[in-house]
Amino acid sequence: MSQIGIKLVSNIFSANCAKILKKYRNISISEIKKIVENGDLLMTCDYIDGAGIKQILSLYDELSNNGFKCTLFEDNEETTLEFLNNLVNLYREIEYQVNEEMEREAEFEN
């Protein structure tokens, strides 16, 4: 399955970055430091996990607003903020359509 991820451009650990990331992941400061210094992904989710993608986008916004440069990834390839926002919107539309269809079927059966 494809993955979506985010990582910092810089491999320099910062307490402020750790503070932000701890809001999204329940890991220790030393684990965060290791992830940052190794240049690993800060957070990942499956390609079809709309809620996970929203969290990554929220982390991206918070890090960016605090002066951290981040890169977004889809299957280990750089991707754009626009692509992930479009993906979230697509999943929202699909969910809406599925719910409408289920309601129509339920009304038809009654």
FENZI-V669822 format. One line per field, one symbol per residue. burial: I if it has 9 or more other ideal C-beta (glycine too) atoms within 8 Angstrom, else O. A space follows every 50 residues. Layout:
burial=???
This chain:
burial=OOIIIIIIOOOOIOOOIIOIIIOIOOOOOOOIIIIIIOOOIIIIIIIOII OIIIIIIIIIOIIIOIOIOIIIIIOOOOIOOOIIIOIIOOIIOOIOOOOO OOOOOOOOOO
